[in-house]
Structures are given as C-alpha cells and as structure tokens.
C-alpha cells in the first residue's frame, strides 16, 4: 500500500507523468495506470484522509476478495491406471 500511496502522491502532488512515476517507483507504466484507475473509481482524492489506514485503502482499491479455485483431489486409482497406458504422462493427465 505504501507504493500506491507514493504513486498517488507523485501523480497529484508532483504532477509527474505515468512514465516518470513508473521509473521513480520501479514498477511498470501499466501498474501505475491501473493504480490510478482504481483510485479514480474509488473516488479517492489527494491528499488521502489521515484516518485512512492501509487495510481500508486496500479494501477501497481492491474490493473483491480472491478465492482459490474450488478443486478436488483426483482419484489416484484412476491416475495410476491411466499412467500405465502407453504414451500417457502426468502432464497429459
């Protein structure tokens, strides 16, 4: 979150271009563009409110929680039988 705060500061306080911000923060221009787009969508203004901590900022900019895909373990008996066949590899399975 410190990086995002720095991107916002450089954009609105120093009025640097996205390319210069990317060089300064050692991130890609696309990342700078995405951070600024998310901040714009969240209607954040610079300077950020003092009571806005990193966790609240993260919730504003990245509102969706990541959930790992719901995958089940394969049937190992089936895998074992398939691997016995000619030309079948673990990669193919």
C-alpha positions in Angstrom: 0.0 0.0 0.0 3.0 2.3 0.5 3.7 2.0 -3.2 0.2 3.0 -4.1 0.3 6.0 -1.8 3.6 7.0 -3.4 2.1 6.7 -6.9 -0.9 8.9 -5.9 1.4 11.4 -4.3 3.7 11.7 -7.3 0.7 12.0 -9.7 -1.3 14.6 -7.8 1.2 16.5 -5.7 4.2 16.5 -8.1 2.1 16.1 -11.3 4.5 13.7 -12.9 3.7 11.6 -16.0 2.9 7.9 -15.6 6.2 7.0 -17.2 8.2 9.1 -14.7 6.2 7.7 -11.8 6.9 4.2 -13.1 10.7 4.9 -13.2 10.6 6.5 -9.8 8.8 3.6 -8.1 10.5 0.9 -10.2 7.1 -0.5 -11.4 5.6 -0.8 -14.9 3.6 2.0 -16.5 0.7 -0.4 -16.7 0.8 -0.8 -12.9 0.8 2.9 -12.5 -2.2 3.3 -14.9 -4.1 0.5 -13.1 -3.5 2.1 -9.6 -4.6 5.5 -10.8 -7.7 4.0 -12.5 -8.7 2.1 -9.3 -8.1 5.2 -7.2 -10.3 7.2 -9.6 -13.0 4.5 -9.5 -12.9 4.6 -5.7 -13.2 8.4 -5.9 -10.0 9.0 -3.8 -8.6 12.5 -3.7 -5.1 13.5 -2.8 -4.1 14.0 0.0 -5.7 10.9 1.3 -7.6 11.3 4.6 -5.4 10.8 7.6 -7.7 8.2 9.1 -7.5 6.0 6.0 -5.1 3.2 7.0 -3.5 0.6 4.7 -6.2 -2.0 5.2 -9.0 0.4 4.4 -7.2 1.7 1.4 -6.7 -1.9 0.1 -10.5 -2.6 0.6 -11.3 0.6 -1.4 -8.9 -0.2 -4.3 -9.3 -3.9 -4.4 -12.8 -4.6 -3.2 -13.1 -8.2 -4.4 -11.6 -11.0 -2.3 -9.6 -13.6 -4.0 -10.9 -17.1 -3.5 -8.8 -20.0 -4.7 -10.5 -22.2 -7.3 -12.6 -25.0 -5.9 -10.7 -28.1 -7.0 -10.9 -31.5 -5.6 -8.2 -34.1 -5.4 -8.0 -36.5 -8.3 -8.9 -40.2 -7.9 -5.4 -41.6 -7.5 -6.5 -45.1 -8.5 -7.7 -43.7 -11.9 -4.5 -41.7 -12.3 -2.4 -44.9 -11.5 -4.3 -46.9 -14.1 -4.0 -44.1 -16.7 -0.3 -43.8 -16.2 0.2 -47.5 -17.1 -1.1 -46.8 -20.6 1.4 -46.2 -23.4 2.1 -42.5 -24.1 0.3 -41.2 -21.1 2.3 -38.8 -18.9 1.4 -36.9 -15.7 1.4 -33.7 -17.7 -1.3 -35.1 -20.0 -3.4 -36.1 -17.1 
